[in-house]
């Protein structure tokens, strides 16, 4: 069996990517250079907002995902059925579960 030896070049000096001279910014500046905005995109227009409501069960499912993730328990794909079943419970029970999870953090 033959082993492969990797050739190493001369050591490179450490480069700090955050040590950048602010006078020479290599990326485009935000729109509206008058100092009032630092957005790369224009702010959203509320008049163009899509108008639809989320089913309460779907809303509870999304909230449960968010609370679990915030509590340090990110849901796995195999947890989907359990989360769907918990989301089908009444809103008061779901709120209690979320409150319990919120107090774990």
Secondary structure, DSSP 8 states (H G I E B T S, - for coil): ---------S------TT---TTS-SS---S-TTTT---SS----GGG-------HHHHHHHHHHHHHHHTT----GGGHHHHHHHHTS-HHHHHHHHHHHHTT-
